[in-house]
């Protein structure tokens, strides 16, 4: 499976290897799977309970912590 990004629209899709080879070119470029994940998954929102913000962490914050620790 490969991830491709449309240079004109910015859409990121995930397709099998054979289809990716055929599509890659001027309008479609290979991108990292991380970009696809960030584009398709929405981060969790902070939850407000009794007018207090709970300690929920967004997905993007978790990824930043992982990158810093490595």
Secondary structure, 3 states (H helix, E strand, C coil): CEEEEECCCCCEEEECHHHHHHHCCCCEEEECHHHHHHHHCCCCCCCEECCEECCCCCHHHHHHHHHHHC
